[in-house]
Amino acid sequence: MKNKILFTGLIVLIGLFSVRCGSKSAFPDSTKKTNIVNVELSCVAFYNLENLFDTIDSPNTNDTEYTPNGANKWNTHKYKSKLKRMSYAISRIGLDHSPIGAAIIGVSEVENRAVLEDLVKQPDIADRSYEIVHYDSPDRRGIDVALLYNPRLFVVSNTKAHPYHMEENPNFQTRDQLLVSGYLQNEKIHVIVNHWPSRYGGEVASRPSRMAAARVTKSIVDSLQKTDPHAKIIIMGDLNDDPSNVSVAETLGAKKNAADVTGTDLYNTLWATHDKGIGSLAYQGQWNLFDQIIISAPLVNAERTALKFWKAEVFNRPFLTNQEGQDKGTPKRTHSRGVWLDGYSDHYPTLIYLIKEAH
């Protein structure tokens, strides 16, 4: 099977791909009938799976609440239902523009590789043959980040786990950051999957921990760009901060406007979405957009014959959303207030589309 999805018959303006993304003409406009080209499209996504735990008590992690005798009475029935929910949600991501869904999906809050192996075997996504990149992290709860990818669309060439480090508190442990390099539409890209420290203790008090995480991410980016100044990099994850917070906007340096992105700059594809009041999670009536996808300048400013950013979105579909009650309109999570809801996650997935003019 070809490593790409070919869309033909899209009607576009000549030279439209040279326009910077973020403008109104960021993608071929089918209302303007001047030229026909072929476009290859790839969906890249991130999804916090909200505590995808098995039912086994692991002695080296604090996972007791997700055991049959724990606070959540986590049993085989609930685990299997969680897998079914997660796989269905993943199966729908990207279908608006790609008939076989996401090529790459970064995930967080997974306990181990075994739960991911169970996930990719679920009927809703089994035919995609998703493969897994996962490393165990030293997080005290035992939750990790990982990458799922369709091997027919993305060819992995190298992987590495980068440990978290905070000079002010060297004993603090949390999730590693996962770097996966490979080829998408025959172009090399680098994906960094993150789950930065939480806001436990308050946003201000916990801010230094996320700034430290941002420095780790920035060091990975700097290293890639030192080797290749034109590296195409995708940073994704639950950053536990919004696009405008200091860790993202200043420490990492992810910019708001595509027009300002040049050289080795980074562009936050979801900042404009956040400015519209759209979030990926809600807490006490407040929307946040913690689940972000940030890209390097070469994905913003590419020629139309190269892999290029088209658009980003929060995948806030009705089936993922509470339709009634006091949490109406927010993500339908697995548990709420001690009650098992048999939902999906407390986070919505986020995604971007990358396009390339076919030869």
Secondary structure, DSSP 8 states (H G I E B T S, - for coil): --SSEEEEEEEE-TTGGGS-TTSTTSS--TTS-SEEEEEEEEEEEEEEEEEE--SS--TTS--GGGSTTSTT---HHHHHHHHHHHHHHHHHTTTTT-TT--SEEEEEEE--HHHHHHHHTSTTTGGGT-EEEE-----TT--EEEEEE-TTTEEEEEEEEE----TT-TT-----EEEEEEEETTEEEEEEEEE----TT-HHHHHHHHHHHHHHHHHHHHHHHHH-TT--EEEEEE-SS-TTSHIIIIII-EES-GGG--TT-EEETTHHHHHTT--SEEETTEEE--EEEEEEHHHHS--TTS-EEEEEEE---GGGB--SSTTTTSB--SEETTEE-----SS--EEEEEEEE--
